[in-house]
Amino acid sequence: MTMMDDARNPSLDGDRPMRSMLDALSDRVIELGAAATAEPEGNWRYGVDASDVAWLVLDRPGKGVNTIDRSVLEELDGLLARLEAARPKAVVLRSAKRAGFAAGADINQFVGASTIEIAAMLREGHGVLDRLAALPMPAIAVIHGHCLGGGLELALACRHRIAVPGASLGFPEVMLGLHPGLGGTFRATEIADPVEAMTMMLTGKTVRDRKAKAIGLVDEIVEERHVAAAVRSGSLRSAGGGLKAKAFALRPARAYAASQMRRSAEEKAPKRHYPAPYRLIDSWEAHGGNAKAMREAEMKSFAELVETDTARNLVRVFFLREAMRGLREGSSAISHVHVIGAGAMGGDIAAWAAREGFRVTLADIAPASIGGAMKRATAMLEATLKDPLKVRDALDRLMPDLDGNGVRHADLVIEAAPEKLDLKRRLYAEVESKLKVGALLSTNTSALPLEQLAEGLKDPSRFVGLHFFNPVSRMQLVEIVRHEKTGSETLRRATAFAVELSRLPAPVTSAPGFLVNRALTPYMAEALIMVDEGIPKERIDAVAEEFGMPMGPVELTDQVGLDIALDVSSSLRERLDRPFPETPEWLVRMVEQGRLGRKTGGGLYDYEDGKPKKAKVEPAGESSPSDADILDRLLLPMLDALVSSLREGVVADEKIADGAMIFGTGFAPFRGGPLHYARQRGIGKIVDRMRTLEAKHGPRFRPDDGWHALGDSAEGDDRRPQEQAPAVTVD
């Protein structure tokens, strides 16, 4: 999550005493005692209380979250000089922001900087944190909310760390193709369990307060009201990494653990695409326990990684995410959601909305469907919330509604019924008259034209598409689909609702396949044509995965369901005014026989325990197409569909198109998005390649006219957005 001050942040909701304390914290620091000398220092507030404890409170002006940049560290350096002279009994560092301690380093400071400049910034930052670590009095970090990246590195430079219940700590730098750069690599592995600390840095996953204490990352967990007393007591003890830290001071132990880490990393982040985890593992294996050597390796590696294509593209993806979140204007004013249809999509949408704090009623004509949805909801909530009390609260917000009474009270109705035009229209006719004033009506259709769905509605202005992607709990995208009569206020509220769901909105027009399915379907269809030509499906999938796709197109077709893929493909073929691949007859027969993919245990692959049984990929024969040919046949139709969507106004700009494909399909993030990839490869080269494929395989490869406009336009899409979120944070 990046909007840490969002009102629906579960770490803040339901704890109003904590919130009121944090609201008043900044003022309270100024009133620390009769002898206090509190004064603002730009990003910091400084004061000394009656117990001779100095308080440094980070409160970046005009920002909802604290981030760590050069100005923060320079000001801290000056305050440390004052502390060295004043010699208070102790020093406390904490945050005045509701969201948490600090959300990470400001990545803007690294964008466009040279390796030499970045190395200089890092060395200056290390000097400040070393000075903090060397203070002659105890330095104590009090952590509430999120403490991430550079914020956690700041806390690690303190002698002690107190976590307020609900705190979460993490190193999300790997999400940007980097690793910690302000001492995190050596301080975390010295202070905490080294393997646990490495796992945090290699995965980017956060740990909650109790786990942080268990692994030695924090020393105590203290309720907010007792923090001052805990500081004054002077009885804090460092948890430390214990016996494991001593064991991994030995090179053989680190070598064994490092080999396991590399194997694990290779499964999810291949070294050829994501170098940062392997740099970190190499550094720890070689220098673990030697802070000086790890520091030098950390700074050198970080500065070099910033210059890699992977880091640059992942930073671009971060900004794409923030640009999509930034589409929100105000609040949705939605608190009660009514979902019609408790199938796989409807049930999961309802469960996710309940998870995110909305009151939800779930309707279906079949009690068994609602029962199945509730069972899936429980499993998803347990897996994602990992807190029995939060799971209980979310389930309390999710109410089965066989009679559909929730419609009358809902602020938003989401229809997730089967993809049948007449059925959906009948539902709307029943529902519209029951809607309260101001309520929105939406559909989760993936293909049906909204203009046709809206026919017969008395007020089509409040009808909008909210197209979620499967699985709802993992896919971050929601297409906000407008038709010609959708009202601007409806679009604004629907967009805000998507962000309040911790999802990324992509505004699109009602067009065949909208955006994502329009681009993804020819990618999948071409794979099936190649299977029909005799190219092994395992090889086709392997080529796509080597490129960086999360799964190959053949397996993806099984995942989506052959019946659904066939319906979407047929719909696009009928509605698009351009050549589209013909569906192989054997695929139609498979659907007729009920062999629909993963959900039926067999499709293009056979499945065992939910996993496809794949034959070993054999070397290509002399007459077989090259991997490059296979890849181009898969990717270029996808790129062409995005270009035609831009030309037709289905999507407004390249940033949204790239973001939609990354967050809706998992398109290789380290490549920065499909259109960004096309630009890097060269627009002219792409067009020439498509013409070659057209001559060989037919008109489905004819390049869209929009390529010319794309090639002539300035590449302003790659410049940093005017409104940039300054820090990387992780749910």
N, C-alpha and C positions, 0 to 999 in steps of 0.2 A: 504494500500500500504506500502511496506517496503523499496523499493529503492526510497527514497525521492528525490534523486538527478537525477532521470530519466528525460531525456530531454523532455518527453511528459507529465510531471506533469502539469496539467492544471492551478495550482496555480502559476506557474512560466512563462509558455508560454504566449506570447502576452503582457508582461509587461517588455520590455527590459530596460527601465530606472531603474526600481526596481532591475532587475537582475544585472545591471552594478554597482549600488550602493552597493549591497550586495557583489559583487565580490571584490569591493575596500574597504569594511568596515574594514577588518582586518588591512589594511595599514593605513586607515584613522584614526583609533584609535591611532596609533603610532604618528600621526601628529596632535594631538588635540589642539596644541597651543604652543607658544614659551616656556611656562613654563611646558609643559607636561613632565611627568616622566614615560612614557610608557615603559613597559618591559614585555616579555613573562614570564608566570608562569606555564609552562607545558601545562595544559589544558586551561589555562586562559591567556588573555592579559589584562594588567592593565595600565591605564593612567589617568591623571588628566588634564582637558582642561583649557583654559584661563578663563573660568567662574567658576572655582573651582568645577566642577562637575567631579566625579570619574566615569570611565567607566570600567566595568568588562565584557569582551567579551569572551564567551565560544567558543573555537575553538579546539576541540580534534584533535591532530595530526594524520594524516593518515586515517581519517574516513570521509565518506561522510555525516554522520549525527552526531549530538551530542547525547550522552547518558549520563545518570547520574549513576556514580558508586562511590565507596569509594574514589578513587583517586581524582575525581572531587570535592567531598565534603571536603576532607582533605585540598586540596589546597585553596578552598573557605574559609575555616575556618581561614587559615593563612592570607588571604587577608582581611577578616573582622577584624582581630586584628589590621591590619595596618590602616584600615579605622577608627576604634574606636579611634586610637591615632591621626590620621591626621585631623579628623573632616571636611571633605569637605562639601559643601552646600547640595549636593545630590549624590546619587549613582545610576548608571544605569547598569542593567544586560541585556545583549542581546547576540545574536549568530552571528558568522561570517559565518555560513553555509548557502548556498542557500536554503537548504531543509526546514529550520525552526529553531525555538528556541531550541527544544530538542525533541527527539523521544520517550523518556521514560527511565526507569531504565534498566540497563544491567542485564538481568536475569541470565547470566552466574554466577554471584556472589552468587546466591542462590542455584544453582544446586549442589547437593551433600553436602550442608552445613547442620549442625544439627540445631534443633530448638533453642538451646542455642546460637549458633554462629549467627544465623539470628537475634535473639532478640538483641544481642549485636550490630550488624551492624545497626539495626534500631534505637536503642537508640543513637548511635553516630550520625547518620544522623539527627535525630530529634534535637539533641543539636546544630548542625550547622544551621539548618533552624530557630530554635528559636533565635539564635544569630543574624541572618539576620533580622528577624522580629523585634528584639529589638534595632536595630541601632538607634542612637539619631538623625540621619538625614533621610530624605525620601529615601527609596529604590524604584526604579521604574524598572519594567520589561517591556521591549519593545519586543513584540511578533510578529514575522512574520512567515508565513508558519505553520508547524505543531508544536503544543505544547501539548505534551501528557504525561500521567502517571507521572513519577518522574519529568519530565520537567515542567509540570503544577503545581506540588506541590512546586517546587522551585519558580515559579512565584507567587504562592499564598502567599508565605512567605514575599513577598515584600509589601510595603505599597500601591503602585499603580501599575496598569497594563495598558499599552498602546498597542492596537492591530493595526498592519498595515493591511490595506485592504487585504482580502484573507486569513487571519490567521484562523486556525481551532484549537479548543481546545477539549481535551477529556481525559477520564480515561479508557483505554482499559484493565486494569488488570483483569476484570471479564472474559475476553477471555482466561485467563490462570488459571481460577479457584481461583482467588485471588480478593482482593479489594485494594484500595490505602493503602500504608504503611508508607509514609513519611509526614503524617499530612493532607493528602487530605480529609479524612473523616470528620474532624472537621473544617478545614479552609474553605473548599468549602461550607459547610452548614452554616457557619457563614457569609461568604462574599457574597455569591450569594443567590438567591431564594432557600430555602432548598429543596423543592420538585424537582425543576429542577436539582439541584446539585445531589440529590439522584438518579434521573432518569438517569443522565449521568453515574454515577458510577455503577448502576445496569444493564444498557444495553450496556455500552462500546461505545455508539454512540458519535460522535464528534458534536460540534456546531460551526457554522461559526461566523465570527466577529460580525455581527449585533445581532445575537441571544445571543452571549456571553455578549454583552453590555446590552441587554434588560433584562437579568436575573441577572445582577450585577457581572458577572465574570470578566469583564474588565471595566475600568473606561472611556476610550476614544478610538475612532478609529481615527487614524491620518495617513495621507499620509506619505510615507517614507521621502519625501523631507522636511516635517515639523516636524519631530520627534525631532531634536535637539532644535528647537525653543520651542516646547511644554515642553521639559524637563527644559529648562532655565526659562520658564515663572513662574514656581513654583505655578501654579494655578490649578493643578489637584485636583479633588475632588473624593473621593471614592464613587462608585455607591452604593454598599451595597445591601443587600437583601430586604431592605425596610420593609413595614408592615408585609409581610409574615414571614420574619425572626423573628419578635417580636411575631407573633401569634404562631409560632411553637416552641417558647421557653417554651410553656405550654405543659405539658405531655399529657393531653387529646387530644389536636390537633395532636400531633405526633402519638399517639396510633391509631387514626382514619386513618391517612394517611398511617401508617405502615401496617395496615390490608389490605388496598387497594393494597399497593406495594407487599405484600406477595401473594395475589391472582393473580396479574398480573405476578409475577415472576414464579409462579407455572405452568402457562400455557406454558411457553417456557423453563424454567429451573427448573425441579422438584427438590425439596430439597434433595431427596435421592441420586441424581446424582451430583448436583451442590450446595454445602453448602455455598459458599462465599456470594451470595446475601443475604441470610437469616441471616448470621452473621452480615453483614453490617446493615440490617434493625433493628435487635435486638439492636445493639449498639446505633444507632441513636434514637430509641424509648426510650431506657433507659437513655441515657446520653446527648441527643441533647441540646446544649447550655452550656454544661459543658466541656470545652476543655480539662481539665486535665483528667477527667474520660474517655472521648472518646479517648484521646491519648493512655492511658494504654490499653483500650479495643482493639484499632486498632493494636498496636504492638503485643499484645498477640495473637489475632486472626490471623493476617498475618503470624506470625511464625508457628502457628499450621497448617494453611491451606497449606503452602508450602509442608508439609509432607504428605498431603492427596494423595490418588491415583488419584483423579480427577485432582489436580494441576500438579502432575508429568506427567500424560498422556497428559494434554493439553499443557504443556511445550514441550513434545515430538512432538505433532502435530505442534506446532509453528516451531520447528526445521525441521520437514518434509516439511513444506511450504517453508522455506528458502532454504532447499536442492534442492527442485524442481525449485525454482527461480534461484538458483545458477547454473543450467544446461545451462543457457544462456552464450554464448561466443560471445562477440561483438554485433554489430548491424545487424539487418536483412536487412538493406538498402531497406526497403519496405516503400513506401509512398502512392502508389495508389493500391487499392484492387478492383478487379472486381468480383462480386458474380453472379453466374448463378443459377437462381431459387429463386423466391420471395415467396416461401412457408413459413411455420412457422419457419423452421430452417434458411433457406437462408436469409429471410428478417431480422430476429433477429441478425444473424451474421453480416450482412451489417450495421445494426443500431448500434451495439456495436462498430464495427470498427470505424464508424464515430464519435461516442462518444469519443473514445480514441485518436482522432486527425488524423486519416487516411482519405485520400480522397477516396471515395467509389462510384463505379458505380454498379447499381443493374439491372440485366437483367432478363427478363422473356417474354415468348411469349404471355402472357395474361395481358393486361393492368389492369384488375381488381385485379390480384394478386399483382402487384406493388402498386396499390392504397391501398390495404389492408395492405401491408407491411409498407407503409409510415405512415398510420394511427397508426399501432402498434408501429412504431418507435417513433412517437411523444409522445405517452402515456408513453413509457419506458423512454425516455429522460427527460420528465417533472418530472417523479417520481424519477429518480436517480440524476439528476443534480440540480433540484430545483432552477434554475437561468434562467430566460427567455432569457438573452443574450447568455448564454452558450448553451441553447437549440437551439436558432436560428443559432448559429455558427455550431453546429453539423449537423443540418438539411441542412445547406448550403453545407456541405461536402458530403452529401448523395444525389446522383443524379440518378433519374430514367433513364434507358437506354434501351428502347424498341428495338432499333436496334443493341444492343450489340457492339457499337463502342468502348466502354471502354477497350475491350480486348487488342487492339493494344497499349495502353498506360500503362497498368497495370504492376506492379512489381510482383503481385501475383494474380492468378485466383483461386477462390474457387468455385468448382462445388457442388451445393446442390440440384440436381435434384432428382426425385423419384428413389427409389431403384430398378432400372431395368438395368441389365448389358448392353444390347444392346443400350438402350437410352444413357447411359453414354458414351459408346464407340463412338457413332455417334457424341456426343457433343465434345469429345476430338479431333476427326478427323477434325472437323470444326475449333476448337479453336487453335490447336497446330501451324498451319501454320501462324497464325496471331500474335503469341506471339513475343514480342520484345526480343532481346538478353538479357539473364540473368533472364528473368521472370520465375517464378515458377508456376507449375500447380498442384492443390491439389483437393482432394475430401473430402466431409464430410460424406462419407458412414459410416454406423454403422455396416455393416456386410459383404459386398461383398469383395472377395479377391482382394487385390491390384495387384497381379500378373496377374489376369485375366483382370482387368481394364486397365492395362498398355499394354496389347497386342495390337500391331498395332501402338504404339507411336514411332516416329522416335528417340526421346531422352527420354527414360524412366528415366534417371538419375535425371531429374528435376521434377519428379512426386512423390507426397508424400500425405499421409493421414493427414487431420486436422479434427479430430472427436470432435465436440463440443457436449455439453449436454444441454438438455432442462430443464428449460428455460435458454437461453444463458446469460441473464443479471444477473442471480443469481448463476449458476453453474460455479465454478472456473476452472474446469479441461478441458484441451484439450489433447486428445491422439495424439501424433505425431507418425504416423504409417509408418513404412518403409517396403519396399519390397526388394528383393535381388539386384535390380538394382538401388535403390535410392542412389544418390550421397551424399557423406559426407558433402559437402557444402550446398546441399539442406536441409539436416537434421539440420545443424547448423543454417541456416537462418530461417527455419520453427520454430525451438525451440525459437530463439530470438524473432520472431514475436509473439508467444504466450505470452511471458513475457511482450512484449511491449503493448499487449492488456490487461494487468493487469490480465492475466490468468496463470495457473500453467501447465507446460508441463509434460506429462508422455510419455517417449519414449517406444514404443511397436513394436513388429513385426506383420506383417500381418498374423494373425492366426484366426481361427473361433471365432467370437465375440470379437476379439482383447483381451483386458483385462477386462474392467469393465462389458461389456455385458455378457462375458463368465462367470463371477462370479455372476452377479446379476440374470441372467435368471434361473438357478436352484433354487435359493431362491424363486423367484416368482412362478416357476412351481410347487414346492413342496407345496406351499400354495394352489394352485388350486387342487392338488391331495387331500389335506386334506378337502377342501370344498366338493369335490366329495365323500369323505368318510362320509360326514354329520357333520363335525365339523363346527360350526357357523363361518362365515367369520369375524364377529365382534370380536370374541374371538381370532382368529388368528392374526388379526391386533393389538388387545390390547396387546397381548403377545409381539409382536415385538416392539411396542411403549414403553412398560414397560422396555424393554431391553435398549432402548435409540434411536431406529430408528426414523427418522423424520415422517414417516408414515408407516403403515403396508403394507405388500406385496400385499394384495388384492386391497387395494386402489391404491397402486403404479401401479398395472397392469392397472387399469382404467385410471390412469393419463397418462401412456405411450401410451395407446390405445390398445385394445384387438387385433386389426388387426396387429399392429406392433409387439406386444408381440408374437403373433402366428407365424409371419414370422421369427422372430429371433430364436424362439424356434425350428421351423422346420429346419432352416438352421444349427443350432448347432447340432441337432440330426443327420442330414445327414453327417456333416463334421467331427464331433468329433469321435475319435476312443475309445469310452467308453460308457457305458450305460447312457441313458438320459431319463428323465420322459416322458411318453406318454401324449399327449394332450387330455384332456377329450372331448368326442364327443359333449357335450352340449356347450362347448366353441366355437367349429367350427360353430355350428348352430347359436350362438349369432352373430358371425362375419358375417355370410351369411345374417342374418336378419338386419344388419346395426346397431346393438346395440354394439357400439365400446368403450364405456366408457364415461369419463367426457366430451369429445368433442362433443358427440351426446346427452348428457343429461341423458344417462343411459347405464350401462354396468353391472358389477357385483353388483354395487350399483345404486340406482336411485339418481339423483342430483337435488338440488334446490338452485338456485343462486350460482351455481358452487361448492356447498358443498355436500358431500355424506350424504344420510339419513341412519343413522345406528340405528339398534335396540339395546336396552340395553343388555349389556353382562351379561348373567345369570351364576350363579355358575355351575361349571362342575359337571356332574353326575358321579356316581360311575364307570360306564363303559367307561367314557370319558378319553382320554389321559391327563396327567398332563400338566401344563404350561411348565415345564422343558422339557418334551418330545416334545411338539410343537416347542419350541425354538430351540432345537437341530436339529430337522428335517428341520427347516428353515436355520439355520446358518451353520451347518457343511458342507452341499453341497457347500455353498459359499466359505468357507475356503478351502475345498478340491480343488475347481476350481482354487483358487489362488496358491495353492501349485503346482498343475500340470502346471500352467502357468510359475512358477519359474523353475520347472524342465525342461520344454521344451524351456526355453529361450525367452518366449513371453515378459517377463519383466525381467530387469536385477537384481533387488535386492528387499528385503523386504520393504525398505523405500519407494520406488516408488510405490510398490503394495499397501501398507497401505495408502499412501497419495492419490493415485488415488481413492481408495474406499471412503475415507473421503470426498474429495473435488469433487468427481464425483457422489456420491450417498447419501452423508450425513450420512454415517456410524457413529454411536455414537462417537463423538469426544472425550468424556471424557474417553473412553476405549482405546484410543491411536492407534486405527487401528485394523483391523480384525486379522492380523497375530500376532500383539503384544498381543492381547487378547488371542489368541491360546497359545502363549508362557506362559503368566501369568497363564492360566488355566492348562497348562501342555501338552506337545506334546503327551506323552504316553497316558494320559487320553483321549485326543481327539481321538487318533487312536483306543483305546479300545472301546470307545463309538460308533464310526462309525462301528466297527465290530458287535457290538450288534444290531445296527440299520439295518445293512446288513442282519443279520440272520432273522430279523423280517419283513423287508420291501423290500428286494431284492438288486440286485447288484449295483443299483445306489448309494448306500452308501458305496461301497467298497473303502477303503482309497487308495489314490494314492501312488505310490512308493516314491514320493518326500518327504513324511512325514519323512522317515528314515533319509534322508540327512538333513532335517531341524532340526530334533531332535538332530543329532550328531554335528551340527555346533555350533560354539561359538556364544553367543548372543551379538556379537559386534555391531549388528544393533542398540542396545539400548544406545551405547556410544554416547557422544556428537559429532557432525560432526566437522571436522577440521576447516571448514570455517563456522563460526556461525554468523548470523546476531545478533547484540547485543541488539536489542530493539524491543519491540512490538509496532506497529503503526497500525492505522486504517484508511481506506479510509474515 
